[in-house]
Amino acid sequence: MKKDLRYYMNLSYRIEVIPDTVVGGYTLHCPDLPGCMTCDEDIAQGFEMIENAKMNWFMVCLEDEIPIPEPYRIKIPQTA
């Protein structure tokens, strides 16, 4: 399977939300994608903006042939 923009956009990357307790608003970033972040006063708008930031991040990596990390997943051991 070719790993294109659609492939990466359909993966579930973790998004961290950091409230700004001084000025207000939120910073949203994807820890698995270095430098992929955005800020907004409205949390719903912030989630729309982080999707756009991810898309642009992926497009640059694909264009420049930079490896894109897939989401980090914690493996839970199977119990007998």
mmCIF file of the N, C-alpha and C atoms, coordinates in Angstrom:
data_MODEL
# 
_entry.id   MODEL 
# 
loop_
_atom_site.group_PDB 
_atom_site.id 
_atom_site.type_symbol 
_atom_site.label_atom_id 
_atom_site.label_alt_id 
_atom_site.label_comp_id 
_atom_site.label_asym_id 
_atom_site.label_entity_id 
_atom_site.label_seq_id 
_atom_site.pdbx_PDB_ins_code 
_atom_site.Cartn_x 
_atom_site.Cartn_y 
_atom_site.Cartn_z 
_atom_site.occupancy 
_atom_site.B_iso_or_equiv 
_atom_site.pdbx_formal_charge 
_atom_site.auth_seq_id 
_atom_site.auth_comp_id 
_atom_site.auth_asym_id 
_atom_site.auth_atom_id 
_atom_site.pdbx_PDB_model_num 
ATOM 1   N N  . MET A 1 1  ? 0.839   -1.178  0.000  1.00 0.00 ? 1  MET A N  1 
ATOM 2   C CA . MET A 1 1  ? 0.000   0.000   0.000  1.00 0.00 ? 1  MET A CA 1 
ATOM 3   C C  . MET A 1 1  ? 0.885   1.243   0.000  1.00 0.00 ? 1  MET A C  1 
ATOM 4   N N  . LYS A 1 2  ? 0.537   2.189   -0.860 1.00 0.00 ? 2  LYS A N  1 
ATOM 5   C CA . LYS A 1 2  ? 1.281   3.442   -0.912 1.00 0.00 ? 2  LYS A CA 1 
ATOM 6   C C  . LYS A 1 2  ? 0.855   4.323   0.253  1.00 0.00 ? 2  LYS A C  1 
ATOM 7   N N  . LYS A 1 3  ? 1.839   4.844   0.950  1.00 0.00 ? 3  LYS A N  1 
ATOM 8   C CA . LYS A 1 3  ? 1.554   5.721   2.078  1.00 0.00 ? 3  LYS A CA 1 
ATOM 9   C C  . LYS A 1 3  ? 1.540   7.164   1.578  1.00 0.00 ? 3  LYS A C  1 
ATOM 10  N N  . ASP A 1 4  ? 0.332   7.635   1.288  1.00 0.00 ? 4  ASP A N  1 
ATOM 11  C CA . ASP A 1 4  ? 0.164   8.985   0.769  1.00 0.00 ? 4  ASP A CA 1 
ATOM 12  C C  . ASP A 1 4  ? -0.512  9.857   1.825  1.00 0.00 ? 4  ASP A C  1 
ATOM 13  N N  . LEU A 1 5  ? -0.878  11.062  1.435  1.00 0.00 ? 5  LEU A N  1 
ATOM 14  C CA . LEU A 1 5  ? -1.492  11.999  2.367  1.00 0.00 ? 5  LEU A CA 1 
ATOM 15  C C  . LEU A 1 5  ? -2.741  11.405  3.012  1.00 0.00 ? 5  LEU A C  1 
ATOM 16  N N  . ARG A 1 6  ? -3.577  10.773  2.214  1.00 0.00 ? 6  ARG A N  1 
ATOM 17  C CA . ARG A 1 6  ? -4.804  10.166  2.751  1.00 0.00 ? 6  ARG A CA 1 
ATOM 18  C C  . ARG A 1 6  ? -4.480  9.114   3.811  1.00 0.00 ? 6  ARG A C  1 
ATOM 19  N N  . TYR A 1 7  ? -3.466  8.299   3.545  1.00 0.00 ? 7  TYR A N  1 
ATOM 20  C CA . TYR A 1 7  ? -3.063  7.270   4.513  1.00 0.00 ? 7  TYR A CA 1 
ATOM 21  C C  . TYR A 1 7  ? -2.745  7.911   5.863  1.00 0.00 ? 7  TYR A C  1 
ATOM 22  N N  . TYR A 1 8  ? -1.860  8.923   5.848  1.00 0.00 ? 8  TYR A N  1 
ATOM 23  C CA . TYR A 1 8  ? -1.434  9.537   7.106  1.00 0.00 ? 8  TYR A CA 1 
ATOM 24  C C  . TYR A 1 8  ? -2.561  10.306  7.786  1.00 0.00 ? 8  TYR A C  1 
ATOM 25  N N  . MET A 1 9  ? -3.425  10.951  7.017  1.00 0.00 ? 9  MET A N  1 
ATOM 26  C CA . MET A 1 9  ? -4.532  11.703  7.619  1.00 0.00 ? 9  MET A CA 1 
ATOM 27  C C  . MET A 1 9  ? -5.541  10.777  8.295  1.00 0.00 ? 9  MET A C  1 
ATOM 28  N N  . ASN A 1 10 ? -5.582  9.511   7.889  1.00 0.00 ? 10 ASN A N  1 
ATOM 29  C CA . ASN A 1 10 ? -6.513  8.561   8.495  1.00 0.00 ? 10 ASN A CA 1 
ATOM 30  C C  . ASN A 1 10 ? -5.952  7.857   9.721  1.00 0.00 ? 10 ASN A C  1 
ATOM 31  N N  . LEU A 1 11 ? -4.691  8.105   10.044 1.00 0.00 ? 11 LEU A N  1 
ATOM 32  C CA . LEU A 1 11 ? -4.116  7.526   11.255 1.00 0.00 ? 11 LEU A CA 1 
ATOM 33  C C  . LEU A 1 11 ? -4.533  8.358   12.464 1.00 0.00 ? 11 LEU A C  1 
ATOM 34  N N  . SER A 1 12 ? -4.581  7.724   13.616 1.00 0.00 ? 12 SER A N  1 
ATOM 35  C CA . SER A 1 12 ? -5.006  8.412   14.848 1.00 0.00 ? 12 SER A CA 1 
ATOM 36  C C  . SER A 1 12 ? -3.794  8.904   15.628 1.00 0.00 ? 12 SER A C  1 
ATOM 37  N N  . TYR A 1 13 ? -3.384  10.111  15.335 1.00 0.00 ? 13 TYR A N  1 
ATOM 38  C CA . TYR A 1 13 ? -2.286  10.732  16.070 1.00 0.00 ? 13 TYR A CA 1 
ATOM 39  C C  . TYR A 1 13 ? -2.841  11.374  17.342 1.00 0.00 ? 13 TYR A C  1 
ATOM 40  N N  . ARG A 1 14 ? -2.120  11.206  18.432 1.00 0.00 ? 14 ARG A N  1 
ATOM 41  C CA . ARG A 1 14 ? -2.511  11.800  19.703 1.00 0.00 ? 14 ARG A CA 1 
ATOM 42  C C  . ARG A 1 14 ? -2.362  13.315  19.611 1.00 0.00 ? 14 ARG A C  1 
ATOM 43  N N  . ILE A 1 15 ? -3.350  14.016  20.148 1.00 0.00 ? 15 ILE A N  1 
ATOM 44  C CA . ILE A 1 15 ? -3.326  15.481  20.192 1.00 0.00 ? 15 ILE A CA 1 
ATOM 45  C C  . ILE A 1 15 ? -3.349  15.897  21.653 1.00 0.00 ? 15 ILE A C  1 
ATOM 46  N N  . GLU A 1 16 ? -2.364  16.684  22.052 1.00 0.00 ? 16 GLU A N  1 
ATOM 47  C CA . GLU A 1 16 ? -2.342  17.219  23.411 1.00 0.00 ? 16 GLU A CA 1 
ATOM 48  C C  . GLU A 1 16 ? -2.884  18.637  23.378 1.00 0.00 ? 16 GLU A C  1 
ATOM 49  N N  . VAL A 1 17 ? -3.714  18.958  24.357 1.00 0.00 ? 17 VAL A N  1 
ATOM 50  C CA . VAL A 1 17 ? -4.308  20.291  24.485 1.00 0.00 ? 17 VAL A CA 1 
ATOM 51  C C  . VAL A 1 17 ? -3.766  20.917  25.761 1.00 0.00 ? 17 VAL A C  1 
ATOM 52  N N  . ILE A 1 18 ? -3.170  22.099  25.611 1.00 0.00 ? 18 ILE A N  1 
ATOM 53  C CA . ILE A 1 18 ? -2.592  22.801  26.754 1.00 0.00 ? 18 ILE A CA 1 
ATOM 54  C C  . ILE A 1 18 ? -3.311  24.138  26.902 1.00 0.00 ? 18 ILE A C  1 
ATOM 55  N N  . PRO A 1 19 ? -4.093  24.294  27.985 1.00 0.00 ? 19 PRO A N  1 
ATOM 56  C CA . PRO A 1 19 ? -4.778  25.565  28.180 1.00 0.00 ? 19 PRO A CA 1 
ATOM 57  C C  . PRO A 1 19 ? -3.782  26.652  28.602 1.00 0.00 ? 19 PRO A C  1 
ATOM 58  N N  . ASP A 1 20 ? -3.995  27.858  28.101 1.00 0.00 ? 20 ASP A N  1 
ATOM 59  C CA . ASP A 1 20 ? -3.185  29.002  28.509 1.00 0.00 ? 20 ASP A CA 1 
ATOM 60  C C  . ASP A 1 20 ? -3.915  29.672  29.659 1.00 0.00 ? 20 ASP A C  1 
ATOM 61  N N  . THR A 1 21 ? -3.429  29.468  30.870 1.00 0.00 ? 21 THR A N  1 
ATOM 62  C CA . THR A 1 21 ? -4.112  29.973  32.063 1.00 0.00 ? 21 THR A CA 1 
ATOM 63  C C  . THR A 1 21 ? -3.869  31.460  32.295 1.00 0.00 ? 21 THR A C  1 
ATOM 64  N N  . VAL A 1 22 ? -2.949  32.063  31.560 1.00 0.00 ? 22 VAL A N  1 
ATOM 65  C CA . VAL A 1 22 ? -2.655  33.483  31.732 1.00 0.00 ? 22 VAL A CA 1 
ATOM 66  C C  . VAL A 1 22 ? -3.456  34.323  30.749 1.00 0.00 ? 22 VAL A C  1 
ATOM 67  N N  . VAL A 1 23 ? -3.317  34.036  29.464 1.00 0.00 ? 23 VAL A N  1 
ATOM 68  C CA . VAL A 1 23 ? -3.946  34.840  28.421 1.00 0.00 ? 23 VAL A CA 1 
ATOM 69  C C  . VAL A 1 23 ? -5.289  34.246  27.991 1.00 0.00 ? 23 VAL A C  1 
ATOM 70  N N  . GLY A 1 24 ? -5.448  32.949  28.120 1.00 0.00 ? 24 GLY A N  1 
ATOM 71  C CA . GLY A 1 24 ? -6.634  32.249  27.642 1.00 0.00 ? 24 GLY A CA 1 
ATOM 72  C C  . GLY A 1 24 ? -6.335  31.559  26.330 1.00 0.00 ? 24 GLY A C  1 
ATOM 73  N N  . GLY A 1 25 ? -7.223  30.709  25.920 1.00 0.00 ? 25 GLY A N  1 
ATOM 74  C CA . GLY A 1 25 ? -7.037  29.963  24.689 1.00 0.00 ? 25 GLY A CA 1 
ATOM 75  C C  . GLY A 1 25 ? -6.320  28.646  24.937 1.00 0.00 ? 25 GLY A C  1 
ATOM 76  N N  . TYR A 1 26 ? -5.920  28.034  23.848 1.00 0.00 ? 26 TYR A N  1 
ATOM 77  C CA . TYR A 1 26 ? -5.351  26.694  23.913 1.00 0.00 ? 26 TYR A CA 1 
ATOM 78  C C  . TYR A 1 26 ? -4.230  26.530  22.890 1.00 0.00 ? 26 TYR A C  1 
ATOM 79  N N  . THR A 1 27 ? -3.259  25.709  23.252 1.00 0.00 ? 27 THR A N  1 
ATOM 80  C CA . THR A 1 27 ? -2.252  25.244  22.305 1.00 0.00 ? 27 THR A CA 1 
ATOM 81  C C  . THR A 1 27 ? -2.537  23.770  22.085 1.00 0.00 ? 27 THR A C  1 
ATOM 82  N N  . LEU A 1 28 ? -2.556  23.359  20.822 1.00 0.00 ? 28 LEU A N  1 
ATOM 83  C CA . LEU A 1 28 ? -2.756  21.955  20.485 1.00 0.00 ? 28 LEU A CA 1 
ATOM 84  C C  . LEU A 1 28 ? -1.546  21.492  19.700 1.00 0.00 ? 28 LEU A C  1 
ATOM 85  N N  . HIS A 1 29 ? -1.032  20.304  20.039 1.00 0.00 ? 29 HIS A N  1 
ATOM 86  C CA . HIS A 1 29 ? 0.095   19.769  19.281 1.00 0.00 ? 29 HIS A CA 1 
ATOM 87  C C  . HIS A 1 29 ? 0.049   18.251  19.246 1.00 0.00 ? 29 HIS A C  1 
ATOM 88  N N  . CYS A 1 30 ? 0.719   17.699  18.244 1.00 0.00 ? 30 CYS A N  1 
ATOM 89  C CA . CYS A 1 30 ? 0.824   16.246  18.069 1.00 0.00 ? 30 CYS A CA 1 
ATOM 90  C C  . CYS A 1 30 ? 2.231   15.835  18.486 1.00 0.00 ? 30 CYS A C  1 
ATOM 91  N N  . PRO A 1 31 ? 2.386   15.182  19.621 1.00 0.00 ? 31 PRO A N  1 
ATOM 92  C CA . PRO A 1 31 ? 3.715   14.807  20.101 1.00 0.00 ? 31 PRO A CA 1 
ATOM 93  C C  . PRO A 1 31 ? 4.507   13.917  19.137 1.00 0.00 ? 31 PRO A C  1 
ATOM 94  N N  . ASP A 1 32 ? 3.824   13.127  18.324 1.00 0.00 ? 32 ASP A N  1 
ATOM 95  C CA . ASP A 1 32 ? 4.514   12.245  17.380 1.00 0.00 ? 32 ASP A CA 1 
ATOM 96  C C  . ASP A 1 32 ? 5.022   12.975  16.141 1.00 0.00 ? 32 ASP A C  1 
ATOM 97  N N  . LEU A 1 33 ? 4.590   14.229  15.955 1.00 0.00 ? 33 LEU A N  1 
ATOM 98  C CA . LEU A 1 33 ? 4.954   15.009  14.769 1.00 0.00 ? 33 LEU A CA 1 
ATOM 99  C C  . LEU A 1 33 ? 5.662   16.285  15.230 1.00 0.00 ? 33 LEU A C  1 
ATOM 100 N N  . PRO A 1 34 ? 6.976   16.252  15.353 1.00 0.00 ? 34 PRO A N  1 
ATOM 101 C CA . PRO A 1 34 ? 7.721   17.386  15.888 1.00 0.00 ? 34 PRO A CA 1 
ATOM 102 C C  . PRO A 1 34 ? 7.401   18.704  15.177 1.00 0.00 ? 34 PRO A C  1 
ATOM 103 N N  . GLY A 1 35 ? 7.011   19.693  15.973 1.00 0.00 ? 35 GLY A N  1 
ATOM 104 C CA . GLY A 1 35 ? 6.729   21.012  15.428 1.00 0.00 ? 35 GLY A CA 1 
ATOM 105 C C  . GLY A 1 35 ? 5.316   21.198  14.907 1.00 0.00 ? 35 GLY A C  1 
ATOM 106 N N  . CYS A 1 36 ? 4.500   20.159  14.932 1.00 0.00 ? 36 CYS A N  1 
ATOM 107 C CA . CYS A 1 36 ? 3.131   20.266  14.429 1.00 0.00 ? 36 CYS A CA 1 
ATOM 108 C C  . CYS A 1 36 ? 2.239   20.763  15.566 1.00 0.00 ? 36 CYS A C  1 
ATOM 109 N N  . MET A 1 37 ? 1.890   22.065  15.499 1.00 0.00 ? 37 MET A N  1 
ATOM 110 C CA . MET A 1 37 ? 1.081   22.656  16.563 1.00 0.00 ? 37 MET A CA 1 
ATOM 111 C C  . MET A 1 37 ? 0.293   23.842  16.045 1.00 0.00 ? 37 MET A C  1 
ATOM 112 N N  . THR A 1 38 ? -0.663  24.267  16.854 1.00 0.00 ? 38 THR A N  1 
ATOM 113 C CA . THR A 1 38 ? -1.458  25.450  16.550 1.00 0.00 ? 38 THR A CA 1 
ATOM 114 C C  . THR A 1 38 ? -2.011  26.004  17.848 1.00 0.00 ? 38 THR A C  1 
ATOM 115 N N  . CYS A 1 39 ? -2.518  27.225  17.796 1.00 0.00 ? 39 CYS A N  1 
ATOM 116 C CA . CYS A 1 39 ? -3.125  27.881  18.958 1.00 0.00 ? 39 CYS A CA 1 
ATOM 117 C C  . CYS A 1 39 ? -4.424  28.542  18.537 1.00 0.00 ? 39 CYS A C  1 
ATOM 118 N N  . ASP A 1 40 ? -5.382  28.575  19.457 1.00 0.00 ? 40 ASP A N  1 
ATOM 119 C CA . ASP A 1 40 ? -6.622  29.287  19.197 1.00 0.00 ? 40 ASP A CA 1 
ATOM 120 C C  . ASP A 1 40 ? -7.318  29.563  20.523 1.00 0.00 ? 40 ASP A C  1 
ATOM 121 N N  . GLU A 1 41 ? -8.181  30.563  20.520 1.00 0.00 ? 41 GLU A N  1 
ATOM 122 C CA . GLU A 1 41 ? -8.950  30.880  21.720 1.00 0.00 ? 41 GLU A CA 1 
ATOM 123 C C  . GLU A 1 41 ? -10.099 29.900  21.919 1.00 0.00 ? 41 GLU A C  1 
ATOM 124 N N  . ASP A 1 42 ? -10.584 29.305  20.835 1.00 0.00 ? 42 ASP A N  1 
ATOM 125 C CA . ASP A 1 42 ? -11.726 28.394  20.877 1.00 0.00 ? 42 ASP A CA 1 
ATOM 126 C C  . ASP A 1 42 ? -11.244 26.960  20.675 1.00 0.00 ? 42 ASP A C  1 
ATOM 127 N N  . ILE A 1 43 ? -11.582 26.074  21.589 1.00 0.00 ? 43 ILE A N  1 
ATOM 128 C CA . ILE A 1 43 ? -11.086 24.690  21.530 1.00 0.00 ? 43 ILE A CA 1 
ATOM 129 C C  . ILE A 1 43 ? -11.582 23.968  20.274 1.00 0.00 ? 43 ILE A C  1 
ATOM 130 N N  . ALA A 1 44 ? -12.832 24.181  19.886 1.00 0.00 ? 44 ALA A N  1 
ATOM 131 C CA . ALA A 1 44 ? -13.352 23.517  18.682 1.00 0.00 ? 44 ALA A CA 1 
ATOM 132 C C  . ALA A 1 44 ? -12.603 23.986  17.447 1.00 0.00 ? 44 ALA A C  1 
ATOM 133 N N  . GLN A 1 45 ? -12.368 25.284  17.347 1.00 0.00 ? 45 GLN A N  1 
ATOM 134 C CA . GLN A 1 45 ? -11.604 25.827  16.221 1.00 0.00 ? 45 GLN A CA 1 
ATOM 135 C C  . GLN A 1 45 ? -10.174 25.299  16.254 1.00 0.00 ? 45 GLN A C  1 
ATOM 136 N N  . GLY A 1 46 ? -9.632  25.136  17.465 1.00 0.00 ? 46 GLY A N  1 
ATOM 137 C CA . GLY A 1 46 ? -8.283  24.593  17.610 1.00 0.00 ? 46 GLY A CA 1 
ATOM 138 C C  . GLY A 1 46 ? -8.165  23.192  17.028 1.00 0.00 ? 46 GLY A C  1 
ATOM 139 N N  . PHE A 1 47 ? -9.189  22.364  17.244 1.00 0.00 ? 47 PHE A N  1 
ATOM 140 C CA . PHE A 1 47 ? -9.150  21.001  16.695 1.00 0.00 ? 47 PHE A CA 1 
ATOM 141 C C  . PHE A 1 47 ? -9.239  21.017  15.168 1.00 0.00 ? 47 PHE A C  1 
ATOM 142 N N  . GLU A 1 48 ? -9.997  21.945  14.605 1.00 0.00 ? 48 GLU A N  1 
ATOM 143 C CA . GLU A 1 48 ? -10.030 22.072  13.146 1.00 0.00 ? 48 GLU A CA 1 
ATOM 144 C C  . GLU A 1 48 ? -8.659  22.515  12.630 1.00 0.00 ? 48 GLU A C  1 
ATOM 145 N N  . MET A 1 49 ? -8.053  23.448  13.346 1.00 0.00 ? 49 MET A N  1 
ATOM 146 C CA . MET A 1 49 ? -6.769  23.978  12.917 1.00 0.00 ? 49 MET A CA 1 
ATOM 147 C C  . MET A 1 49 ? -5.648  22.944  13.025 1.00 0.00 ? 49 MET A C  1 
ATOM 148 N N  . ILE A 1 50 ? -5.699  22.074  14.043 1.00 0.00 ? 50 ILE A N  1 
ATOM 149 C CA . ILE A 1 50 ? -4.627  21.073  14.173 1.00 0.00 ? 50 ILE A CA 1 
ATOM 150 C C  . ILE A 1 50 ? -4.732  20.058  13.038 1.00 0.00 ? 50 ILE A C  1 
ATOM 151 N N  . GLU A 1 51 ? -5.932  19.783  12.560 1.00 0.00 ? 51 GLU A N  1 
ATOM 152 C CA . GLU A 1 51 ? -6.071  18.884  11.404 1.00 0.00 ? 51 GLU A CA 1 
ATOM 153 C C  . GLU A 1 51 ? -5.422  19.509  10.171 1.00 0.00 ? 51 GLU A C  1 
ATOM 154 N N  . ASN A 1 52 ? -5.620  20.796  9.994  1.00 0.00 ? 52 ASN A N  1 
ATOM 155 C CA . ASN A 1 52 ? -5.000  21.508  8.883  1.00 0.00 ? 52 ASN A CA 1 
ATOM 156 C C  . ASN A 1 52 ? -3.478  21.530  9.052  1.00 0.00 ? 52 ASN A C  1 
ATOM 157 N N  . ALA A 1 53 ? -3.016  21.734  10.280 1.00 0.00 ? 53 ALA A N  1 
ATOM 158 C CA . ALA A 1 53 ? -1.574  21.735  10.546 1.00 0.00 ? 53 ALA A CA 1 
ATOM 159 C C  . ALA A 1 53 ? -0.968  20.365  10.234 1.00 0.00 ? 53 ALA A C  1 
ATOM 160 N N  . LYS A 1 54 ? -1.670  19.284  10.628 1.00 0.00 ? 54 LYS A N  1 
ATOM 161 C CA . LYS A 1 54 ? -1.180  17.931  10.318 1.00 0.00 ? 54 LYS A CA 1 
ATOM 162 C C  . LYS A 1 54 ? -1.096  17.721  8.810  1.00 0.00 ? 54 LYS A C  1 
ATOM 163 N N  . MET A 1 55 ? -2.132  18.127  8.090  1.00 0.00 ? 55 MET A N  1 
ATOM 164 C CA . MET A 1 55 ? -2.143  17.952  6.639  1.00 0.00 ? 55 MET A CA 1 
ATOM 165 C C  . MET A 1 55 ? -0.946  18.663  6.002  1.00 0.00 ? 55 MET A C  1 
ATOM 166 N N  . ASN A 1 56 ? -0.706  19.904  6.397  1.00 0.00 ? 56 ASN A N  1 
ATOM 167 C CA . ASN A 1 56 ? 0.425   20.647  5.848  1.00 0.00 ? 56 ASN A CA 1 
ATOM 168 C C  . ASN A 1 56 ? 1.756   20.017  6.240  1.00 0.00 ? 56 ASN A C  1 
ATOM 169 N N  . TRP A 1 57 ? 1.857   19.549  7.460  1.00 0.00 ? 57 TRP A N  1 
ATOM 170 C CA . TRP A 1 57 ? 3.068   18.884  7.945  1.00 0.00 ? 57 TRP A CA 1 
ATOM 171 C C  . TRP A 1 57 ? 3.363   17.662  7.074  1.00 0.00 ? 57 TRP A C  1 
ATOM 172 N N  . PHE A 1 58 ? 2.323   16.838  6.843  1.00 0.00 ? 58 PHE A N  1 
ATOM 173 C CA . PHE A 1 58 ? 2.485   15.638  6.021  1.00 0.00 ? 58 PHE A CA 1 
ATOM 174 C C  . PHE A 1 58 ? 2.862   16.001  4.581  1.00 0.00 ? 58 PHE A C  1 
ATOM 175 N N  . MET A 1 59 ? 2.205   17.012  4.028  1.00 0.00 ? 59 MET A N  1 
ATOM 176 C CA . MET A 1 59 ? 2.478   17.393  2.643  1.00 0.00 ? 59 MET A CA 1 
ATOM 177 C C  . MET A 1 59 ? 3.938   17.799  2.452  1.00 0.00 ? 59 MET A C  1 
ATOM 178 N N  . VAL A 1 60 ? 4.475   18.560  3.378  1.00 0.00 ? 60 VAL A N  1 
ATOM 179 C CA . VAL A 1 60 ? 5.881   18.969  3.280  1.00 0.00 ? 60 VAL A CA 1 
ATOM 180 C C  . VAL A 1 60 ? 6.793   17.749  3.362  1.00 0.00 ? 60 VAL A C  1 
ATOM 181 N N  . CYS A 1 61 ? 6.513   16.866  4.307  1.00 0.00 ? 61 CYS A N  1 
ATOM 182 C CA . CYS A 1 61 ? 7.353   15.664  4.445  1.00 0.00 ? 61 CYS A CA 1 
ATOM 183 C C  . CYS A 1 61 ? 7.292   14.799  3.188  1.00 0.00 ? 61 CYS A C  1 
ATOM 184 N N  . LEU A 1 62 ? 6.096   14.602  2.656  1.00 0.00 ? 62 LEU A N  1 
ATOM 185 C CA . LEU A 1 62 ? 5.963   13.780  1.453  1.00 0.00 ? 62 LEU A CA 1 
ATOM 186 C C  . LEU A 1 62 ? 6.683   14.423  0.273  1.00 0.00 ? 62 LEU A C  1 
ATOM 187 N N  . GLU A 1 63 ? 6.541   15.732  0.128  1.00 0.00 ? 63 GLU A N  1 
ATOM 188 C CA . GLU A 1 63 ? 7.188   16.434  -0.978 1.00 0.00 ? 63 GLU A CA 1 
ATOM 189 C C  . GLU A 1 63 ? 8.711   16.375  -0.877 1.00 0.00 ? 63 GLU A C  1 
ATOM 190 N N  . ASP A 1 64 ? 9.223   16.513  0.338  1.00 0.00 ? 64 ASP A N  1 
ATOM 191 C CA . ASP A 1 64 ? 10.676  16.516  0.546  1.00 0.00 ? 64 ASP A CA 1 
ATOM 192 C C  . ASP A 1 64 ? 11.246  15.128  0.859  1.00 0.00 ? 64 ASP A C  1 
ATOM 193 N N  . GLU A 1 65 ? 10.381  14.104  0.791  1.00 0.00 ? 65 GLU A N  1 
ATOM 194 C CA . GLU A 1 65 ? 10.761  12.714  1.066  1.00 0.00 ? 65 GLU A CA 1 
ATOM 195 C C  . GLU A 1 65 ? 11.379  12.541  2.445  1.00 0.00 ? 65 GLU A C  1 
ATOM 196 N N  . ILE A 1 66 ? 10.770  13.211  3.413  1.00 0.00 ? 66 ILE A N  1 
ATOM 197 C CA . ILE A 1 66 ? 11.175  13.087  4.815  1.00 0.00 ? 66 ILE A CA 1 
ATOM 198 C C  . ILE A 1 66 ? 10.318  11.997  5.438  1.00 0.00 ? 66 ILE A C  1 
ATOM 199 N N  . PRO A 1 67 ? 10.927  11.042  6.153  1.00 0.00 ? 67 PRO A N  1 
ATOM 200 C CA . PRO A 1 67 ? 10.133  9.975   6.778  1.00 0.00 ? 67 PRO A CA 1 
ATOM 201 C C  . PRO A 1 67 ? 9.099   10.536  7.764  1.00 0.00 ? 67 PRO A C  1 
ATOM 202 N N  . ILE A 1 68 ? 7.910   9.989   7.728  1.00 0.00 ? 68 ILE A N  1 
ATOM 203 C CA . ILE A 1 68 ? 6.832   10.407  8.618  1.00 0.00 ? 68 ILE A CA 1 
ATOM 204 C C  . ILE A 1 68 ? 6.631   9.315   9.659  1.00 0.00 ? 68 ILE A C  1 
ATOM 205 N N  . PRO A 1 69 ? 6.744   9.671   10.944 1.00 0.00 ? 69 PRO A N  1 
ATOM 206 C CA . PRO A 1 69 ? 6.513   8.663   11.978 1.00 0.00 ? 69 PRO A CA 1 
ATOM 207 C C  . PRO A 1 69 ? 5.028   8.327   12.075 1.00 0.00 ? 69 PRO A C  1 
ATOM 208 N N  . GLU A 1 70 ? 4.750   7.072   12.312 1.00 0.00 ? 70 GLU A N  1 
ATOM 209 C CA . GLU A 1 70 ? 3.367   6.682   12.542 1.00 0.00 ? 70 GLU A CA 1 
ATOM 210 C C  . GLU A 1 70 ? 3.073   6.879   14.024 1.00 0.00 ? 70 GLU A C  1 
ATOM 211 N N  . PRO A 1 71 ? 1.788   6.938   14.388 1.00 0.00 ? 71 PRO A N  1 
ATOM 212 C CA . PRO A 1 71 ? 1.450   7.198   15.787 1.00 0.00 ? 71 PRO A CA 1 
ATOM 213 C C  . PRO A 1 71 ? 2.079   6.177   16.727 1.00 0.00 ? 71 PRO A C  1 
ATOM 214 N N  . TYR A 1 72 ? 2.558   6.678   17.843 1.00 0.00 ? 72 TYR A N  1 
ATOM 215 C CA . TYR A 1 72 ? 3.130   5.806   18.866 1.00 0.00 ? 72 TYR A CA 1 
ATOM 216 C C  . TYR A 1 72 ? 1.991   5.075   19.555 1.00 0.00 ? 72 TYR A C  1 
ATOM 217 N N  . ARG A 1 73 ? 2.139   3.790   19.680 1.00 0.00 ? 73 ARG A N  1 
ATOM 218 C CA . ARG A 1 73 ? 1.119   2.988   20.351 1.00 0.00 ? 73 ARG A CA 1 
ATOM 219 C C  . ARG A 1 73 ? 1.761   2.177   21.476 1.00 0.00 ? 73 ARG A C  1 
ATOM 220 N N  . ILE A 1 74 ? 1.124   2.206   22.612 1.00 0.00 ? 74 ILE A N  1 
ATOM 221 C CA . ILE A 1 74 ? 1.596   1.405   23.747 1.00 0.00 ? 74 ILE A CA 1 
ATOM 222 C C  . ILE A 1 74 ? 1.051   0.007   23.567 1.00 0.00 ? 74 ILE A C  1 
ATOM 223 N N  . LYS A 1 75 ? 1.938   -0.977  23.612 1.00 0.00 ? 75 LYS A N  1 
ATOM 224 C CA . LYS A 1 75 ? 1.508   -2.365  23.482 1.00 0.00 ? 75 LYS A CA 1 
ATOM 225 C C  . LYS A 1 75 ? 1.181   -2.908  24.874 1.00 0.00 ? 75 LYS A C  1 
ATOM 226 N N  . ILE A 1 76 ? -0.021  -3.422  24.989 1.00 0.00 ? 76 ILE A N  1 
ATOM 227 C CA . ILE A 1 76 ? -0.460  -3.998  26.267 1.00 0.00 ? 76 ILE A CA 1 
ATOM 228 C C  . ILE A 1 76 ? -0.249  -5.500  26.184 1.00 0.00 ? 76 ILE A C  1 
ATOM 229 N N  . PRO A 1 77 ? 0.488   -6.055  27.164 1.00 0.00 ? 77 PRO A N  1 
ATOM 230 C CA . PRO A 1 77 ? 0.756   -7.497  27.128 1.00 0.00 ? 77 PRO A CA 1 
ATOM 231 C C  . PRO A 1 77 ? -0.540  -8.292  27.237 1.00 0.00 ? 77 PRO A C  1 
ATOM 232 N N  . GLN A 1 78 ? -0.591  -9.391  26.501 1.00 0.00 ? 78 GLN A N  1 
ATOM 233 C CA . GLN A 1 78 ? -1.723  -10.308 26.548 1.00 0.00 ? 78 GLN A CA 1 
ATOM 234 C C  . GLN A 1 78 ? -1.620  -11.131 27.835 1.00 0.00 ? 78 GLN A C  1 
ATOM 235 N N  . THR A 1 79 ? -2.757  -11.343 28.487 1.00 0.00 ? 79 THR A N  1 
ATOM 236 C CA . THR A 1 79 ? -2.775  -12.208 29.678 1.00 0.00 ? 79 THR A CA 1 
ATOM 237 C C  . THR A 1 79 ? -3.353  -13.552 29.292 1.00 0.00 ? 79 THR A C  1 
ATOM 238 N N  . ALA A 1 80 ? -2.881  -14.567 29.971 1.00 0.00 ? 80 ALA A N  1 
ATOM 239 C CA . ALA A 1 80 ? -3.320  -15.932 29.651 1.00 0.00 ? 80 ALA A CA 1 
ATOM 240 C C  . ALA A 1 80 ? -4.693  -16.226 30.158 1.00 0.00 ? 80 ALA A C  1 
# 
